[in-house]
Amino acid sequence: LSGKIIKLQIWDTAGQERYQSLGTAFYRGADCCFLVYDITNPYSFENLINWKSSFLQKSMVMMPDTFPFMVIGNKLDLADENRQVSYNTGMRFCQENGGMTFLETSAKENKNVE
């Protein structure tokens, strides 16, 4: 990026309980955090605030109010038949929680993943 080499590491715990004890090691030193939910699963959306709080606690971020988060609603390819969380609900959550960036994606159809 602009002549600099950037190293990107993505740690995906998929919300699995067995990885919770490793959170501190995974999160420490992070420069940003993506919070991903499934637009067909309202439970995954309802847990976003818990994931954000857990990340901030375990990462020991110095300035939590300005730390960059991005919320991603995944499985956009299933929106027509199975959507349970509206785009507006996702957007409103981001606005009400510090103005986080919001995006909906489909990994399956390669939409908004570049």
Order of alpha helices (4+ residues) and beta strands (2+ residues): alpha-beta-alpha-alpha-beta-alpha-alpha-beta
